[in-house]
Amino acid sequence: MNNLFNKILVFDLDDTLINAQAIKDILFNFAGKSGCPRERAQNIYRNIRDDGFTLEKYTEALSGVVDKKAEDILGRIRAEIIRCKDALVHKDALEFLELCKSKQTRLHLLTFGASSWQKEKIQMFGLDKYFQEAIFTDNEASGKLRELEKIIGDGTGEQVVLFNDKLKEIVAILERYPEIVAYLRPVGKIDDELWAVLDPSLRHRLEVLPNFRLLSPEIYV
């Protein structure tokens, strides 16, 4: 455990630390109550996500469907997210970040998405105080790898521990940096097909972590 706290810990944001699906449900439920069918709201979200999702883009598109002012929709959705924020951050992840902070562990956030929306979520949920650096990339796979290279610098990666909810991303990183150790925070079913063909040397450096409490039992003693 002490060895872990002396490492550089790199966290993904959505689904690793916060419940991204629950945030989407707030967006879609608001749309439904405003007269926009959920399926259409989901399509609006997907279309915007490809170009970099922000609340402003979503509410502007939704306003054209439900005939409400975009700024009114934006304010109400933000208020609902803030009202629910304690339920949107994974409690076990927050406890683990607190423990890391108390031990002065070096923490980085590495996340995919439009920087304005990712920053807003980080600040809404009070996560910004934990991280030495928050890094945003608009490319989910190669972008994260490129930014991780900057964190590692001339090292081999042996000083880095990665936390991510996507097995495919983790595999790409482990293939590049054979010294990194990674924890998979699964959301739903693990990609069994990829897991089955995973090189044993990679699997040896990858552990499934359904709950951060497994890394911090001292909190619950």
RAZIMO-V645357 format. One record per residue. N is the residue number from 0. RES is the residue in one letter. SS is DSSP state (H for helix, E for strand, L for the rest). D_FIRST is the distance of its C-alpha to the first C-alpha in Angstrom with 2 decimals. Layout:
# RAZIMO-V645357
n=N res=RES ss=SS d_first=D_FIRST
n=N res=RES ss=SS d_first=D_FIRST
This chain:
# RAZIMO-V645357
n=0 res=M ss=L d_first=0.00
n=1 res=N ss=H d_first=3.81
n=2 res=N ss=H d_first=5.34
n=3 res=L ss=H d_first=5.16
n=4 res=F ss=H d_first=6.66
n=5 res=N ss=L d_first=8.99
n=6 res=K ss=L d_first=10.35
n=7 res=I ss=E d_first=13.34
n=8 res=L ss=E d_first=12.81
n=9 res=V ss=E d_first=16.20
n=10 res=F ss=E d_first=17.34
n=11 res=D ss=L d_first=20.62
n=12 res=L ss=L d_first=22.52
n=13 res=D ss=E d_first=24.93
n=14 res=D ss=L d_first=23.64
n=15 res=T ss=L d_first=19.99
n=16 res=L ss=L d_first=19.95
n=17 res=I ss=E d_first=23.52
n=18 res=N ss=L d_first=26.05
n=19 res=A ss=H d_first=28.45
n=20 res=Q ss=H d_first=30.81
n=21 res=A ss=H d_first=31.32
n=22 res=I ss=H d_first=32.32
n=23 res=K ss=H d_first=34.76
n=24 res=D ss=H d_first=36.13
n=25 res=I ss=H d_first=36.99
n=26 res=L ss=H d_first=38.89
n=27 res=F ss=H d_first=40.69
n=28 res=N ss=H d_first=41.49
n=29 res=F ss=H d_first=43.01
n=30 res=A ss=H d_first=45.06
n=31 res=G ss=H d_first=46.27
n=32 res=K ss=H d_first=47.36
n=33 res=S ss=L d_first=49.17
n=34 res=G ss=L d_first=51.13
n=35 res=C ss=L d_first=49.18
n=36 res=P ss=L d_first=48.30
n=37 res=R ss=H d_first=44.59
n=38 res=E ss=H d_first=45.21
n=39 res=R ss=H d_first=46.91
n=40 res=A ss=H d_first=44.13
n=41 res=Q ss=H d_first=41.63
n=42 res=N ss=H d_first=43.90
n=43 res=I ss=H d_first=44.13
n=44 res=Y ss=H d_first=40.34
n=45 res=R ss=H d_first=40.06
n=46 res=N ss=H d_first=42.90
n=47 res=I ss=H d_first=41.39
n=48 res=R ss=H d_first=37.87
n=49 res=D ss=L d_first=39.32
n=50 res=D ss=L d_first=40.47
n=51 res=G ss=L d_first=37.48
n=52 res=F ss=L d_first=37.22
n=53 res=T ss=L d_first=37.80
n=54 res=L ss=H d_first=38.95
n=55 res=E ss=H d_first=42.11
n=56 res=K ss=H d_first=43.07
n=57 res=Y ss=H d_first=42.42
n=58 res=T ss=H d_first=44.42
n=59 res=E ss=H d_first=47.21
n=60 res=A ss=H d_first=47.56
n=61 res=L ss=H d_first=47.37
n=62 res=S ss=H d_first=50.01
n=63 res=G ss=H d_first=52.49
n=64 res=V ss=H d_first=52.08
n=65 res=V ss=H d_first=52.15
n=66 res=D ss=L d_first=54.50
n=67 res=K ss=L d_first=52.32
n=68 res=K ss=L d_first=51.56
n=69 res=A ss=H d_first=48.36
n=70 res=E ss=H d_first=47.41
n=71 res=D ss=H d_first=47.86
n=72 res=I ss=H d_first=45.68
n=73 res=L ss=H d_first=42.99
n=74 res=G ss=H d_first=42.97
n=75 res=R ss=H d_first=42.84
n=76 res=I ss=H d_first=40.01
n=77 res=R ss=H d_first=37.91
n=78 res=A ss=H d_first=38.67
n=79 res=E ss=H d_first=37.62
n=80 res=I ss=H d_first=34.26
n=81 res=I ss=H d_first=33.61
n=82 res=R ss=H d_first=34.83
n=83 res=C ss=L d_first=32.36
n=84 res=K ss=H d_first=29.39
n=85 res=D ss=H d_first=27.23
n=86 res=A ss=H d_first=27.61
n=87 res=L ss=H d_first=27.08
n=88 res=V ss=E d_first=23.53
n=89 res=H ss=L d_first=20.98
n=90 res=K ss=H d_first=19.82
n=91 res=D ss=H d_first=16.34
n=92 res=A ss=H d_first=15.93
n=93 res=L ss=H d_first=17.39
n=94 res=E ss=H d_first=15.14
n=95 res=F ss=H d_first=12.03
n=96 res=L ss=H d_first=14.02
n=97 res=E ss=H d_first=14.89
n=98 res=L ss=H d_first=11.43
n=99 res=C ss=H d_first=10.86
n=100 res=K ss=H d_first=14.34
n=101 res=S ss=H d_first=13.87
n=102 res=K ss=L d_first=11.30
n=103 res=Q ss=L d_first=13.82
n=104 res=T ss=L d_first=11.85
n=105 res=R ss=E d_first=14.59
n=106 res=L ss=E d_first=15.54
n=107 res=H ss=E d_first=18.52
n=108 res=L ss=E d_first=20.55
n=109 res=L ss=E d_first=22.59
n=110 res=T ss=E d_first=25.16
n=111 res=F ss=E d_first=28.51
n=112 res=G ss=L d_first=31.56
n=113 res=A ss=L d_first=34.14
n=114 res=S ss=H d_first=32.51
n=115 res=S ss=H d_first=34.60
n=116 res=W ss=H d_first=33.48
n=117 res=Q ss=H d_first=29.77
n=118 res=K ss=H d_first=29.96
n=119 res=E ss=H d_first=31.86
n=120 res=K ss=H d_first=29.27
n=121 res=I ss=H d_first=26.44
n=122 res=Q ss=H d_first=28.66
n=123 res=M ss=H d_first=29.97
n=124 res=F ss=L d_first=26.56
n=125 res=G ss=L d_first=25.36
n=126 res=L ss=L d_first=22.54
n=127 res=D ss=H d_first=23.95
n=128 res=K ss=H d_first=22.48
n=129 res=Y ss=H d_first=18.87
n=130 res=F ss=L d_first=19.59
n=131 res=Q ss=L d_first=20.60
n=132 res=E ss=E d_first=22.79
n=133 res=A ss=E d_first=24.17
n=134 res=I ss=E d_first=25.84
n=135 res=F ss=E d_first=28.49
n=136 res=T ss=E d_first=30.27
n=137 res=D ss=L d_first=33.33
n=138 res=N ss=L d_first=32.56
n=139 res=E ss=L d_first=29.96
n=140 res=A ss=L d_first=29.18
n=141 res=S ss=H d_first=30.50
n=142 res=G ss=H d_first=30.04
n=143 res=K ss=H d_first=26.27
n=144 res=L ss=H d_first=26.14
n=145 res=R ss=H d_first=28.42
n=146 res=E ss=H d_first=26.42
n=147 res=L ss=H d_first=23.15
n=148 res=E ss=H d_first=25.10
n=149 res=K ss=H d_first=25.72
n=150 res=I ss=H d_first=22.06
n=151 res=I ss=H d_first=21.36
n=152 res=G ss=L d_first=24.65
n=153 res=D ss=L d_first=25.45
n=154 res=G ss=L d_first=22.01
n=155 res=T ss=L d_first=21.16
n=156 res=G ss=L d_first=18.37
n=157 res=E ss=L d_first=15.66
n=158 res=Q ss=L d_first=14.07
n=159 res=V ss=E d_first=14.24
n=160 res=V ss=E d_first=12.38
n=161 res=L ss=E d_first=15.09
n=162 res=F ss=E d_first=15.53
n=163 res=N ss=E d_first=19.12
n=164 res=D ss=L d_first=21.42
n=165 res=K ss=L d_first=23.91
n=166 res=L ss=H d_first=23.57
n=167 res=K ss=H d_first=26.45
n=168 res=E ss=H d_first=24.92
n=169 res=I ss=H d_first=21.65
n=170 res=V ss=H d_first=23.79
n=171 res=A ss=H d_first=25.92
n=172 res=I ss=H d_first=23.04
n=173 res=L ss=H d_first=21.49
n=174 res=E ss=H d_first=25.04
n=175 res=R ss=H d_first=25.38
n=176 res=Y ss=L d_first=22.07
n=177 res=P ss=L d_first=21.13
n=178 res=E ss=L d_first=17.92
n=179 res=I ss=L d_first=16.26
n=180 res=V ss=E d_first=13.67
n=181 res=A ss=E d_first=14.72
n=182 res=Y ss=E d_first=14.21
n=183 res=L ss=E d_first=17.60
n=184 res=R ss=L d_first=18.21
n=185 res=P ss=L d_first=21.53
n=186 res=V ss=L d_first=24.54
n=187 res=G ss=L d_first=27.02
n=188 res=K ss=L d_first=27.67
n=189 res=I ss=L d_first=25.78
n=190 res=D ss=L d_first=28.18
n=191 res=D ss=H d_first=29.01
n=192 res=E ss=H d_first=31.45
n=193 res=L ss=H d_first=29.06
n=194 res=W ss=H d_first=26.31
n=195 res=A ss=H d_first=28.93
n=196 res=V ss=L d_first=29.93
n=197 res=L ss=L d_first=26.52
n=198 res=D ss=L d_first=26.30
n=199 res=P ss=H d_first=24.12
n=200 res=S ss=H d_first=22.49
n=201 res=L ss=H d_first=21.42
n=202 res=R ss=H d_first=20.39
n=203 res=H ss=L d_first=18.07
n=204 res=R ss=L d_first=16.07
n=205 res=L ss=E d_first=16.36
n=206 res=E ss=E d_first=14.81
n=207 res=V ss=E d_first=16.58
n=208 res=L ss=L d_first=14.71
n=209 res=P ss=L d_first=17.36
n=210 res=N ss=L d_first=15.37
n=211 res=F ss=H d_first=12.44
n=212 res=R ss=H d_first=12.07
n=213 res=L ss=H d_first=10.58
n=214 res=L ss=H d_first=7.31
n=215 res=S ss=L d_first=7.84
n=216 res=P ss=H d_first=9.67
n=217 res=E ss=H d_first=9.87
n=218 res=I ss=H d_first=12.39
n=219 res=Y ss=H d_first=14.62
n=220 res=V ss=L d_first=14.75
